[in-house]
Amino acid sequence: MRGTDWKLVGRKAIARNLSDIAAMGGFPVACIACAQFRPDMSMHHVSNLLDGLVSMSDAHRCPLVGGDTSIHASSQTPFSISVAVVGRAGPSERIVTRSGARVGDGLFVTGTLGGSFGDGFGRHLHFEPRLAAAHDLIDSLGERLTAMMDVSDGLGVDGGRLANASRVHIEIESSAIPCSAGCTIAQAIRDGEDYELLFTARGDVPTFAAGVPVTRIGSVARAGDDCGTIRMHQDGVWIDIVAEGWDHHSS
């Protein structure tokens, strides 16, 4: 967003990639960053960006070990940055994918959803990747943790992706969704940029993971080739929400 502190830009560039590592229950090892600057950007901007990159990567023991920079010929070309994080499995040697959900599993989410852009604080810039929560879930649930991903594009779209990867049909109860303060159910399922963990599990699940609240919001209803769908029960009606959220292919 225009006017965003460059240090926060750098921070988020690392944090959103660390969230992908958390979504698999992995541990970050190192990262690289490639940036293309406009010719009118000052060294102050560049220094703040680097501060954000390094402070976030160092905080999670994921050192910035290299990358590349270049300068656009035209100041009309937008600034861009790409980050890649290398990760590893933990002591259990287990990596959790989004394709393991099974009929009868519960569907859970960490934290709260919705309003990450419009909360007055810019939560999408300040969020903490749920690495510790993911590791806690793996330790406490073991093989009962069946599938996991992070919510970056909205509960509807991302829930649909989990359902599609697992070839299952997911059902959600709207009243169970933990909405962020001041947010509606509609915002919670479509806003995105929450970077919370969405996961399926069998049996009892702790109500906190590394101090972060965990809420059951639904279940895996059935499996089969006609699945890969997600719907929400609200006011006595079932609503298909698989398209609710950010779709990179149509934007």
Backbone hydrogen bonds in HBPLUS format (Angstrom, degrees):
<---DONOR---> <-ACCEPTOR-->    atom                        ^
c    i                          cat <-CA-CA->   ^        H-A-AA   ^      H-
h    n   atom  resd res      DA  || num        DHA   H-A  angle D-A-AA Bond
n    s   type  num  typ     dist DA aas  dist angle  dist       angle   num
A0004-THR N   A0001-MET O   3.17 MM   3  5.79 153.1  2.25 142.5 141.3     1
A0008-LEU N   A0005-ASP O   2.99 MM   3  5.35 125.3  2.30 105.7 119.1     2
A0009-VAL N   A0005-ASP O   3.11 MM   4  6.54 142.7  2.26 143.9 155.1     3
A0010-GLY N   A0006-TRP O   3.08 MM   4  6.36 160.4  2.12 148.0 151.2     4
A0011-ARG N   A0007-LYS O   2.94 MM   4  6.17 154.5  2.00 141.8 149.7     5
A0012-LYS N   A0008-LEU O   2.92 MM   4  6.04 166.1  1.94 146.9 149.7     6
A0013-ALA N   A0009-VAL O   3.03 MM   4  6.20 153.8  2.10 145.6 153.1     7
A0014-ILE N   A0010-GLY O   3.34 MM   4  6.62 148.5  2.44 145.7 151.6     8
A0015-ALA N   A0011-ARG O   2.87 MM   4  6.07 170.4  1.88 153.8 157.2     9
A0016-ARG N   A0012-LYS O   2.97 MM   4  5.85 173.2  1.97 153.4 153.3    10
A0017-ASN N   A0014-ILE O   3.10 MM   3  5.45 129.9  2.37 106.5 119.4    11
A0018-LEU N   A0014-ILE O   2.98 MM   4  6.30 150.4  2.06 151.5 161.0    12
A0019-SER N   A0015-ALA O   2.92 MM   4  6.17 141.8  2.06 145.1 155.7    13
A0020-ASP N   A0017-ASN O   3.11 MM   3  5.13 127.3  2.40  93.9 107.1    14
A0021-ILE N   A0017-ASN O   3.29 MM   4  6.73 146.9  2.41 140.6 148.8    15
A0022-ALA N   A0018-LEU O   2.90 MM   4  6.25 157.0  1.96 149.3 155.9    16
A0023-ALA N   A0019-SER O   2.91 MM   4  6.10 146.6  2.02 141.3 150.2    17
A0024-MET N   A0021-ILE O   3.15 MM   3  5.54 154.3  2.22 108.1 115.6    18
A0026-GLY N   A0021-ILE O   2.99 MM   5  5.19 155.1  2.05 155.2 147.1    19
A0025-GLY N   A0022-ALA O   2.85 MM   3  4.86 156.9  1.91 106.4 114.1    20
A0096-VAL N   A0024-MET O   2.88 MM  72  4.59 163.3  1.90 131.6 131.5    21
A0027-PHE N   A0088-ARG O   2.78 MM  61  5.25 160.4  1.81 154.9 161.5    22
A0088-ARG N   A0027-PHE O   2.82 MM  61  5.25 146.2  1.93 142.9 154.0    23
A0029-VAL N   A0086-VAL O   2.72 MM  57  5.53 158.1  1.77 165.5 158.5    24
A0086-VAL N   A0030-ALA O   2.79 MM  56  5.41 169.9  1.80 165.3 168.9    25
A0031-CYS N   A0063-PRO O   2.99 MM  32  6.17 156.7  2.04 150.5 148.3    26
A0065-VAL N   A0031-CYS O   2.93 MM  34  6.12 154.2  2.00 168.5 175.7    27
A0032-ILE N   A0084-ALA O   2.97 MM  52  5.49 152.9  2.05 153.0 161.8    28
A0084-ALA N   A0032-ILE O   3.02 MM  52  5.49 160.7  2.06 152.6 157.8    29
A0033-ALA N   A0066-GLY O   3.10 MM  33  6.66 151.9  2.18 142.7 145.6    30
A0068-ASP N   A0033-ALA O   3.08 MM  35  6.64 143.7  2.22 132.6 140.8    31
A0034-CYS N   A0082-SER O   2.82 MM  48  5.22 161.8  1.85 155.4 161.7    32
A0082-SER N   A0034-CYS O   2.79 MM  48  5.22 158.1  1.83 153.0 160.6    33
A0035-ALA N   A0068-ASP O   2.91 MM  33  6.48 149.4  2.01 154.1 161.3    34
A0070-SER N   A0035-ALA O   3.01 MM  35  6.53 139.1  2.18 150.0 161.2    35
A0036-GLN N   A0080-SER O   2.87 MM  44  5.30 162.3  1.90 152.4 155.9    36
A0080-SER N   A0036-GLN O   3.19 MM  44  5.30 157.7  2.24 141.3 147.5    37
A0037-PHE N   A0070-SER O   2.83 MM  33  6.23 162.6  1.86 159.1 155.3    38
A0072-HIS N   A0037-PHE O   2.74 MM  35  6.01 163.7  1.76 168.0 173.5    39
A0041-MET N   A0038-ARG O   3.20 MM   3  5.59 168.4  2.21 116.2 118.4    40
A0045-HIS N   A0042-SER O   3.12 MM   3  5.33 122.3  2.47 100.1 112.5    41
A0046-VAL N   A0042-SER O   3.20 MM   4  6.58 161.4  2.24 147.5 152.2    42
A0047-SER N   A0043-MET O   2.82 MM   4  5.92 159.4  1.86 146.2 151.8    43
A0048-ASN N   A0044-HIS O   3.03 MM   4  6.19 159.4  2.07 145.7 151.0    44
A0049-LEU N   A0045-HIS O   2.94 MM   4  6.18 157.0  2.00 149.7 156.3    45
A0050-LEU N   A0046-VAL O   2.99 MM   4  6.23 162.6  2.02 150.1 154.3    46
A0051-ASP N   A0047-SER O   2.91 MM   4  6.15 153.5  1.98 145.8 153.6    47
A0052-GLY N   A0048-ASN O   3.00 MM   4  6.29 155.1  2.07 148.0 153.6    48
A0053-LEU N   A0049-LEU O   3.00 MM   4  6.34 157.6  2.05 151.5 157.7    49
A0054-VAL N   A0050-LEU O   2.91 MM   4  6.08 173.7  1.91 159.2 160.2    50
A0055-SER N   A0051-ASP O   2.88 MM   4  5.87 164.1  1.91 148.4 153.8    51
A0056-MET N   A0052-GLY O   3.25 MM   4  6.17 161.2  2.29 140.2 144.9    52
A0057-SER N   A0053-LEU O   3.05 MM   4  6.15 161.8  2.09 147.0 152.8    53
A0058-ASP N   A0054-VAL O   2.85 MM   4  5.82 163.9  1.87 150.9 155.8    54
A0059-ALA N   A0055-SER O   3.09 MM   4  6.04 148.8  2.20 133.1 141.5    55
A0060-HIS N   A0057-SER O   3.28 MM   3  5.47 141.0  2.44  99.4 109.4    56
A0062-CYS N   A0057-SER O   2.81 MM   5  4.85 162.5  1.84 152.6 151.8    57
A0061-ARG N   A0058-ASP O   3.10 MM   3  4.94 163.8  2.13 111.0 109.7    58
A0077-THR N   A0074-SER O   3.29 MM   3  5.71 164.7  2.32 109.2 113.5    59
A0093-GLU N   A0090-GLY O   2.80 MM   3  5.26 156.9  1.86 117.5 125.5    60
A0148-MET N   A0097-THR O   2.94 MM  51  5.87 147.7  2.04 122.8 133.3    61
A0105-ASP N   A0102-ARG O   3.02 MM   3  5.75 163.5  2.04 144.5 146.5    62
A0104-GLY N   A0220-VAL O   3.05 MM 116  5.47 177.6  2.05 144.6 144.6    63
A0220-VAL N   A0105-ASP O   2.90 MM 115  5.39 156.4  1.95 156.5 158.4    64
A0106-GLY N   A0201-ALA O   2.85 MM  95  5.46 162.5  1.88 164.8 158.8    65
A0201-ALA N   A0106-GLY O   3.06 MM  95  5.46 148.0  2.17 140.8 150.1    66
A0107-LEU N   A0218-GLY O   2.83 MM 111  4.84 163.9  1.86 121.4 118.4    67
A0217-ILE N   A0107-LEU O   2.82 MM 110  5.77 157.3  1.87 151.2 159.1    68
A0218-GLY N   A0107-LEU O   3.37 MM 111  4.84 145.5  2.49 135.7 131.6    69
A0108-PHE N   A0199-PHE O   2.76 MM  91  5.32 166.3  1.78 166.5 170.7    70
A0199-PHE N   A0108-PHE O   2.96 MM  91  5.32 162.1  1.99 141.0 146.8    71
A0109-VAL N   A0215-THR O   2.94 MM 106  5.46 147.6  2.04 145.2 155.4    72
A0215-THR N   A0109-VAL O   2.93 MM 106  5.46 167.3  1.95 155.7 159.4    73
A0110-THR N   A0197-LEU O   3.03 MM  87  5.40 146.7  2.14 145.6 154.3    74
A0111-GLY N   A0213-PRO O   2.91 MM 102  5.32 144.1  2.04 148.5 151.6    75
A0113-LEU N   A0178-PRO O   2.85 MM  65  6.24 150.9  1.93 153.1 162.8    76
A0180-SER N   A0113-LEU O   2.82 MM  67  5.32 158.2  1.87 145.3 140.9    77
A0124-HIS N   A0116-SER O   3.25 MM   8  5.11 152.6  2.33 134.2 127.5    78
A0125-LEU N   A0122-GLY O   2.80 MM   3  5.49 160.0  1.84 121.6 128.5    79
A0126-HIS N   A0123-ARG O   3.15 MM   3  4.98 133.0  2.38  94.1 106.8    80
A0127-PHE N   A0123-ARG O   3.01 MM   4  5.61 124.7  2.33 154.9 156.5    81
A0134-ALA N   A0130-ARG O   2.99 MM   4  6.11 157.2  2.04 144.7 150.9    82
A0135-HIS N   A0131-LEU O   3.00 MM   4  6.29 161.4  2.04 154.7 159.4    83
A0136-ASP N   A0132-ALA O   2.95 MM   4  6.12 153.5  2.02 145.7 153.4    84
A0137-LEU N   A0133-ALA O   2.93 MM   4  6.18 154.5  2.00 148.8 155.3    85
A0138-ILE N   A0134-ALA O   3.04 MM   4  6.32 159.9  2.09 150.5 155.3    86
A0139-ASP N   A0135-HIS O   2.98 MM   4  6.17 159.8  2.02 146.4 152.2    87
A0140-SER N   A0136-ASP O   2.91 MM   4  6.09 155.7  1.97 149.0 155.4    88
A0141-LEU N   A0137-LEU O   2.82 MM   4  5.68 155.6  1.88 149.3 155.6    89
A0142-GLY N   A0138-ILE O   2.90 MM   4  5.08 147.1  2.01 127.2 136.4    90
A0144-ARG N   A0141-LEU O   3.00 MM   3  5.21 154.3  2.07 135.5 131.7    91
A0145-LEU N   A0142-GLY O   3.17 MM   3  5.95 168.8  2.18 120.7 124.2    92
A0202-ARG N   A0144-ARG O   2.93 MM  58  5.08 148.0  2.03 134.3 144.5    93
A0146-THR N   A0200-THR O   2.94 MM  54  5.57 143.8  2.08 134.2 144.1    94
A0200-THR N   A0147-ALA O   2.96 MM  53  5.26 154.4  2.03 137.1 142.7    95
A0149-MET N   A0198-LEU O   2.95 MM  49  5.44 145.2  2.07 150.4 161.4    96
A0198-LEU N   A0149-MET O   2.81 MM  49  5.44 173.9  1.81 161.5 162.7    97
A0151-VAL N   A0196-GLU O   2.75 MM  45  5.35 151.3  1.83 152.8 161.9    98
A0195-TYR N   A0151-VAL O   2.70 MM  44  4.95 146.1  1.81 155.9 153.1    99
A0193-GLU N   A0152-SER O   2.74 MM  41  4.49 168.7  1.75 116.2 119.9   100
A0246-TRP N   A0153-ASP O   2.74 MM  93  4.87 157.9  1.79 143.2 150.8   101
A0158-ASP N   A0154-GLY O   2.89 MM   4  5.89 164.8  1.91 161.9 165.4   102
A0159-GLY N   A0155-LEU O   2.79 MM   4  5.40 146.4  1.90 129.9 140.6   103
A0156-GLY N   A0189-ILE O   2.96 MM  33  5.33 175.6  1.97 143.9 142.5   104
A0160-GLY N   A0156-GLY O   2.99 MM   4  6.09 147.7  2.10 140.0 148.9   105
A0157-VAL N   A0244-GLU O   3.07 MM  87  5.57 136.3  2.27 136.3 130.9   106
A0161-ARG N   A0157-VAL O   2.99 MM   4  6.33 141.4  2.14 141.4 152.4   107
A0162-LEU N   A0158-ASP O   3.03 MM   4  6.37 155.4  2.09 149.0 154.5   108
A0163-ALA N   A0159-GLY O   2.97 MM   4  6.21 160.5  2.01 145.5 151.2   109
A0164-ASN N   A0160-GLY O   2.81 MM   4  5.96 155.6  1.87 144.9 151.9   110
A0165-ALA N   A0161-ARG O   2.92 MM   4  6.07 163.3  1.95 148.5 152.7   111
A0166-SER N   A0162-LEU O   3.04 MM   4  6.18 150.7  2.13 145.8 153.5   112
A0167-ARG N   A0163-ALA O   2.82 MM   4  5.72 112.5  2.28 136.2 153.0   113
A0168-VAL N   A0163-ALA O   2.95 MM   5  5.03 163.7  1.98 141.9 146.9   114
A0167-ARG N   A0164-ASN O   3.22 MM   3  4.89 146.5  2.34  92.8 102.7   115
A0224-GLY N   A0167-ARG O   3.18 MM  57  5.95 152.3  2.26 153.6 152.2   116
A0228-GLY N   A0168-VAL O   2.78 MM  60  5.22 155.7  1.83 120.6 128.8   117
A0169-HIS N   A0222-ARG O   2.74 MM  53  5.29 150.2  1.82 157.4 157.3   118
A0221-ALA N   A0169-HIS O   2.78 MM  52  5.59 149.1  1.88 159.9 170.1   119
A0170-ILE N   A0229-THR O   2.96 MM  59  6.33 167.6  1.98 150.0 152.3   120
A0231-ARG N   A0170-ILE O   3.01 MM  61  6.50 154.5  2.08 153.9 160.1   121
A0171-GLU N   A0219-SER O   2.97 MM  48  5.59 169.7  1.98 167.4 170.8   122
A0219-SER N   A0171-GLU O   2.91 MM  48  5.59 152.1  1.99 155.0 164.1   123
A0172-ILE N   A0231-ARG O   2.86 MM  59  6.21 154.3  1.92 153.0 160.9   124
A0233-HIS N   A0172-ILE O   2.74 MM  61  6.13 161.5  1.77 163.3 167.4   125
A0173-GLU N   A0217-ILE O   2.94 MM  44  5.92 164.3  1.97 163.9 166.8   126
A0176-ALA N   A0173-GLU O   3.00 MM   3  5.55 154.9  2.06 116.5 124.4   127
A0174-SER N   A0233-HIS O   3.06 MM  59  5.84 169.5  2.07 149.5 152.2   128
A0177-ILE N   A0174-SER O   3.20 MM   3  5.57 156.9  2.26 110.9 117.3   129
A0183-CYS N   A0180-SER O   3.00 MM   3  5.52 155.8  2.06 145.8 143.8   130
A0188-ALA N   A0184-THR O   3.04 MM   4  6.31 157.1  2.09 147.6 154.2   131
A0189-ILE N   A0185-ILE O   3.07 MM   4  6.36 144.5  2.20 152.1 160.1   132
A0190-ARG N   A0186-ALA O   3.19 MM   4  6.28 132.9  2.43 140.0 151.6   133
A0190-ARG N   A0187-GLN O   3.28 MM   3  5.31 135.5  2.49  95.6 107.3   134
A0191-ASP N   A0187-GLN O   2.86 MM   4  5.18 161.5  1.89 147.0 148.0   135
A0214-VAL N   A0207-THR O   2.75 MM   7  4.82 152.2  1.83 132.3 128.5   136
A0209-ALA N   A0212-VAL O   2.84 MM   3  5.14 152.8  1.92 140.0 148.0   137
A0212-VAL N   A0209-ALA O   2.97 MM   3  5.14 166.0  1.99 112.8 116.6   138
A0227-CYS N   A0224-GLY O   3.08 MM   3  5.48 157.3  2.13 118.8 120.4   139
A0241-ILE N   A0230-ILE O   3.20 MM  11  6.13 160.3  2.24 141.1 147.1   140
A0232-MET N   A0239-ILE O   2.73 MM   7  5.09 157.7  1.78 145.5 150.5   141
A0239-ILE N   A0232-MET O   2.75 MM   7  5.09 159.3  1.79 143.2 150.3   142
A0234-GLN N   A0237-VAL O   2.84 MM   3  5.37 168.3  1.86 158.6 159.5   143
A0237-VAL N   A0234-GLN O   3.01 MM   3  5.37 159.7  2.05 113.4 120.0   144
A0244-GLU N   A0241-ILE O   2.97 MM   3  5.17 167.1  1.98 115.7 119.4   145
A0250-SER N   A0247-ASP O   3.25 MM   3  5.72 149.3  2.35 110.0 117.6   146
